[in-house]
């Protein structure tokens, strides 16, 4: 092979290598031009048409995952202590006479309060079956359990006696004498508050509790019970 033929051969080999590189670049561009959805869903909105030049960070469409819906709740901040991740909730939507119902589980409690609304965000996963139809953006009603499953004794707040030794209430015994009962105060609502006696044998449902003049009642002092007005 002459020098000229060898030179042409080398140039041809080089051109082939460059062509192979360009082909790989084109294949990569074609692969990038194909959009693969990260999950099965429905396209709710498309922002660009086929053939339009786009940038890497440009939004092309909205894809809704209809099989894994999340509900965002905004709850008054005073109920923050009642809601924990993993707790179940019941949701409903639709007509009042025949609402569609579903179960949900709290996945996150966001302890950041909206200063104006005084509410915090709770996120839950909606558990649905194939016979139900839920839509993104749909308003739902949520039943939030705010009470404890444990039974509690409730008294009006006027019955509490606040002293340096702790909180007491005055129980009126069957012989109409006063008995001071140390208690632990729980949650309250309005003028009512939950209490737990430090000695559970001293207090039970239906016991008579003094609500007026309690500060002056001494232990075992006789009292005259007045009927409620």
Secondary structure as UniProt FT lines:
FT   HELIX           3..33
FT   STRAND          42..46
FT   TURN            50..51
FT   TURN            56..57
FT   STRAND          61..64
FT   TURN            66..67
FT   STRAND          70..76
FT   HELIX           77..82
FT   TURN            85..86
FT   STRAND          88..93
FT   STRAND          100..110
FT   TURN            115..117
FT   STRAND          119..127
FT   TURN            130..131
FT   TURN            136..137
FT   STRAND          141..143
FT   STRAND          153..156
FT   HELIX           157..159
FT   STRAND          161..163
FT   TURN            164..165
FT   STRAND          166..172
FT   TURN            174..175
FT   STRAND          177..189
FT   TURN            190..191
FT   STRAND          192..197
FT   HELIX           200..202
FT   TURN            205..206
FT   STRAND          208..209
FT   HELIX           214..216
FT   TURN            219..220
//
